[in-house]
Amino acid sequence: MNFLNPTRLWLLLVLAGLLLAYLVMQRRRQVYAARLASAELFDSVMPRRSGWRRHLAAFLSLLSLAIFITGFARPARPVEVPRERATVIVAIDVSLSMEAEDVDPNRLVAAKLAASRFIDELPPTLNVGIVGFAGTASVLVPPTTDRNLARRAIENLRLDESTAIGEAIFTSLDALLNVPADGSGSLPPARIVLLSDGETTVGREDTEAIAAAQQAQIPVSTIAFGTRGGTILYDDPTTEAVEQDVIPVPVGDDNLRFIAEQTGGSFFSAASLDELEAVYADIGSAIGFETIDREITDWFVGAGLIALIGSMILSVFWFHRLG
């Protein structure tokens, strides 16, 4: 919890002064009564049975003042609310290595399933764009709130040769920079979420894409998807052999980690569908929601009133007076 007007809490020092004055007065009262009364009359002058009642009523009065002062400082608590306007590009690798079955049923099918669930869980006001990449990259769906359109694009992803991570980032940046500005003339918050299992083999280098993302101030969060033991079967067209070659396609994460670190994004790794869905859930919380301070002054006003009314009720029933 924090306070929107914390300087008003200085009034608690005044309350502390009142408490100190009360304690001093009670001490003086006891001394004065002891001097005037004999031992036999002391209990009638200072009745023991009502002392704690009197103190309790006073305590509730001071407590109500403390709560009112705290409420006057406008207390607030952080809460997560859906973003009103933001854009995320989901870039998915469809290179041939994504056919590896080290992830059930294979990397691409699991990636498509998790990505579809990811966009469904984002706030409906968020714009989502889909980019597919292998040897080249293309915008399959420009940023839109139409989840059905984005979902169909993900379902239609097909395998292709090579991996162009740099081109995927450039293509995603172009799509984001074409999003219309808001009423103030500024672009909405944006992020790229890129899933891949390998390293760039064609197209512009990752370092060029990193520089472009830095200049645009758009973070790129990356997901390394797959295991070190992934393999695919490959038909070599240059031979007449009937048997297929087993090609190892271990997941590569060093380059993806570097991209995320350099652009201000987050790096994740996932080796199963469940892990990938958990990663997307974490990313969705960061992208789709923002933390704001919500004022809770009314809570303190209510609590202060309860303490004050309690003090008044006790005073009326115990001492037949208010206060």
C-alpha positions in Angstrom: 0.0 0.0 0.0 1.1 3.5 -0.7 -0.3 7.0 -0.3 -1.1 9.6 -3.0 -0.7 12.5 -0.5 1.9 11.1 2.0 2.7 14.5 3.4 -0.6 14.6 5.2 0.6 11.7 7.4 2.5 14.4 9.3 -0.8 15.0 11.1 -0.2 11.8 12.9 2.4 13.7 14.9 -0.4 15.9 16.3 -2.3 12.8 17.2 0.8 11.5 19.0 0.9 14.7 20.9 -2.7 14.2 22.0 -1.9 10.7 23.1 1.0 12.0 25.2 -1.1 14.7 26.7 -3.8 12.1 27.6 -1.2 9.9 29.3 0.3 12.9 31.2 -3.2 14.0 32.4 -4.0 10.5 33.6 -0.8 10.4 35.5 -1.5 13.7 37.2 -5.0 12.7 38.0 -3.8 9.6 39.8 -1.2 11.6 41.8 -3.7 14.3 42.7 -6.4 11.8 43.8 -3.8 9.9 45.9 -2.8 13.1 47.7 -6.4 14.1 48.6 -7.9 10.7 49.5 -7.1 8.4 52.3 -6.4 4.7 51.6 -10.0 3.9 52.5 -11.4 6.6 50.2 -9.0 6.0 47.3 -11.2 3.4 45.6 -14.2 5.8 45.7 -12.1 8.6 44.2 -10.4 6.4 41.6 -12.8 3.5 41.0 -10.7 0.7 39.6 -13.5 -1.0 37.7 -14.1 2.1 35.5 -10.5 2.9 34.7 -10.0 0.4 31.9 -13.4 1.3 30.4 -12.5 5.0 30.3 -9.1 4.2 28.7 -10.8 1.9 26.1 -13.3 4.6 25.1 -10.4 7.1 24.8 -8.3 4.6 22.8 -11.1 4.1 20.3 -11.5 7.9 19.9 -7.8 8.3 19.2 -7.8 5.2 16.9 -10.7 6.7 14.8 -8.7 9.9 14.4 -5.6 7.9 13.3 -7.7 6.1 10.7 -9.2 9.3 9.5 -5.8 10.9 9.1 -4.5 7.9 7.2 -7.5 8.1 4.9 -6.9 11.8 4.5 -3.5 10.9 3.0 -5.4 9.0 0.2 -4.1 5.5 0.6 -4.0 3.3 -2.5 -3.2 -0.3 -3.3 -1.7 -1.6 -6.6 -4.2 -3.5 -8.8 -3.8 -5.1 -12.2 -6.2 -3.8 -14.9 -6.4 -4.7 -18.6 -4.5 -2.3 -20.9 -6.8 0.0 -22.8 -4.6 0.1 -25.9 -1.5 -1.9 -26.7 -0.1 -4.0 -29.6 1.7 -7.3 -29.6 3.2 -9.1 -32.6 3.4 -12.9 -32.2 6.2 -14.1 -34.5 6.4 -17.9 -35.0 9.3 -19.9 -36.5 8.1 -22.4 -39.2 11.5 -23.6 -40.3 11.9 -27.3 -41.0 13.4 -28.0 -37.6 10.0 -27.1 -36.1 8.9 -30.6 -37.3 11.0 -32.3 -34.6 8.9 -34.5 -32.3 10.9 -34.0 -29.1 7.8 -32.0 -28.2 4.5 -33.8 -28.4 3.2 -34.1 -31.1 5.8 -31.8 -32.7 7.3 -28.4 -32.1 5.2 -26.6 -34.7 1.8 -28.1 -33.7 2.5 -27.4 -30.0 3.6 -23.8 -30.8 0.4 -23.2 -32.8 -1.8 -24.5 -30.1 -0.1 -22.5 -27.3 -0.1 -19.3 -29.4 -3.8 -19.6 -30.1 -4.5 -19.9 -26.4 -2.2 -17.0 -25.7 -4.0 -14.5 -27.9 -7.4 -15.7 -26.6 -6.4 -14.9 -23.0 -5.2 -11.3 -23.9 -7.6 -8.4 -23.1 -10.0 -7.9 -26.0 -8.9 -4.3 -26.5 -5.3 -5.4 -27.3 -4.2 -5.4 -30.9 -2.5 -8.7 -32.0 -0.5 -9.2 -35.2 0.8 -12.5 -36.5 4.1 -13.0 -38.3 5.4 -16.3 -39.7 9.0 -16.7 -40.7 11.4 -19.3 -42.1 13.7 -18.2 -44.9 11.7 -15.0 -45.2 9.2 -13.3 -42.9 5.7 -12.0 -43.7 2.9 -10.3 -41.8 0.0 -12.9 -41.9 -2.3 -10.6 -39.9 -1.6 -7.0 -39.2 -2.4 -5.8 -35.7 -6.1 -6.2 -35.0 -8.6 -7.0 -32.2 -10.1 -9.8 -34.4 -9.0 -12.9 -32.6 -10.7 -15.2 -35.1 -8.6 -13.8 -37.9 -5.4 -14.2 -35.9 -6.3 -17.7 -34.8 -6.9 -18.8 -38.4 -3.5 -17.4 -39.5 -1.8 -19.4 -36.8 -3.7 -22.6 -37.8 -2.6 -22.1 -41.4 1.2 -21.9 -40.6 3.2 -24.3 -42.8 6.8 -25.5 -42.6 9.4 -24.0 -44.9 13.2 -23.9 -45.3 15.8 -21.8 -43.4 15.5 -19.5 -40.4 15.5 -15.7 -40.7 15.1 -14.4 -37.1 16.5 -10.9 -38.1 14.0 -10.6 -40.9 11.2 -11.6 -38.5 12.1 -8.8 -36.1 12.3 -6.2 -39.0 8.9 -7.4 -40.3 7.3 -7.2 -36.9 8.7 -3.7 -36.3 7.3 -2.5 -39.6 3.9 -3.8 -38.6 4.0 -2.1 -35.2 5.2 1.2 -36.6 2.2 1.2 -39.0 -0.3 1.1 -36.1 -2.1 4.5 -36.0 -1.2 6.9 -33.2 -3.6 7.6 -30.4 -5.3 10.9 -29.7 -2.2 12.4 -28.2 -0.1 11.6 -31.3 1.9 8.8 -29.6 2.1 5.2 -30.6 0.5 2.7 -28.2 2.7 0.4 -26.1 4.1 -2.4 -28.2 6.1 -5.6 -27.9 7.2 -8.4 -30.1 7.0 -12.0 -28.8 9.2 -14.3 -31.0 9.3 -18.1 -30.8 12.0 -20.1 -32.4 14.1 -23.2 -32.0 17.2 -22.2 -33.8 19.5 -19.5 -35.1 19.5 -17.1 -38.1 20.8 -18.8 -41.2 19.6 -16.3 -43.9 18.6 -12.7 -44.2 19.8 -9.7 -42.2 21.8 -10.4 -39.1 20.3 -10.4 -35.6 22.5 -7.5 -34.6 20.9 -5.3 -37.2 17.5 -6.2 -36.0 18.5 -5.5 -32.4 19.7 -2.1 -33.4 16.4 -1.4 -35.2 14.3 -2.5 -32.2 16.4 -0.4 -29.9 15.9 2.7 -32.0 12.2 2.0 -32.1 12.2 1.4 -28.3 10.2 -1.8 -28.8 11.3 -4.8 -26.6 11.5 -8.2 -28.1 10.7 -11.1 -25.8 12.0 -14.4 -27.1 11.0 -18.1 -26.5 13.5 -20.9 -27.2 11.2 -23.9 -27.9 12.4 -27.5 -28.0 15.1 -29.7 -26.5 18.7 -30.5 -27.1 17.8 -33.9 -28.4 15.5 -32.9 -31.2 15.8 -34.5 -34.6 14.1 -34.5 -38.0 14.0 -36.9 -40.9 15.4 -35.5 -44.1 15.2 -36.8 -47.7 18.4 -35.8 -49.5 17.4 -35.0 -53.2 21.0 -35.4 -54.4 21.0 -39.2 -53.6 18.9 -42.1 -54.7 18.8 -43.6 -51.2 15.4 -44.7 -50.0 16.3 -44.3 -46.3 15.9 -40.9 -44.7 18.7 -39.1 -42.9 18.3 -38.3 -39.2 19.3 -34.7 -38.7 19.8 -33.4 -35.2 18.1 -30.0 -34.5 19.0 -29.1 -31.0 17.2 -26.0 -29.7 19.4 -22.9 -29.8 18.9 -20.3 -27.1 22.1 -18.2 -26.8 21.1 -15.9 -29.7 17.5 -15.6 -28.5 18.6 -14.7 -25.0 21.0 -12.1 -26.4 18.1 -10.5 -28.5 15.9 -10.3 -25.4 18.6 -8.8 -23.2 19.7 -6.2 -25.8 16.1 -5.0 -26.6 14.7 -4.9 -23.1 12.6 -7.9 -23.5 12.4 -11.2 -21.5 13.9 -14.5 -22.4 12.1 -17.8 -21.8 12.7 -21.4 -22.7 10.2 -24.2 -23.0 10.6 -27.9 -23.7 6.9 -29.0 -23.7 3.5 -27.7 -24.5 2.7 -27.2 -20.8 5.9 -25.2 -20.3 5.2 -23.1 -23.4 1.7 -22.3 -22.2 3.1 -21.2 -18.8 5.5 -18.9 -20.6 2.8 -17.4 -22.7 0.7 -16.9 -19.6 3.6 -15.0 -18.0 4.1 -12.8 -21.1 0.4 -12.2 -21.3 0.2 -10.9 -17.7 3.1 -8.5 -18.5 1.7 -7.3 -21.8 -2.0 -7.4 -21.4 -2.2 -5.8 -17.9 -0.8 -2.8 -16.2 -0.5 -2.0 -12.5 -2.2 1.1 -11.3 -2.7 2.6 -7.8 -6.4 2.4 -6.9 -7.4 4.7 -4.0 -9.0 3.0 -1.0 -9.8 6.1 1.1 -13.4 4.9 1.6 -12.1 1.8 3.4 -10.4 4.0 6.0 -13.4 6.3 6.3 -15.6 3.3 7.1 -13.1 1.9 9.6 -12.7 5.3 11.2 -16.5 5.7 11.6 -16.8 2.2 13.1 -14.1 3.1 15.7 -15.7 6.5 16.5 -19.2 5.1 16.8 -17.8 2.3 19.1 -16.2 4.9 21.3 -19.5 6.9 21.5 -21.6 3.8 22.3 -19.2 2.8 25.1 -19.2 6.4 26.6 -23.0 6.5 26.6 -23.5 3.1 28.2 -20.7 3.2 30.6 -20.5 6.9 31.5 -23.8 8.3 30.3 -22.1 10.9 28.2 -20.5 11.3 24.8 -16.7 11.3 24.4 
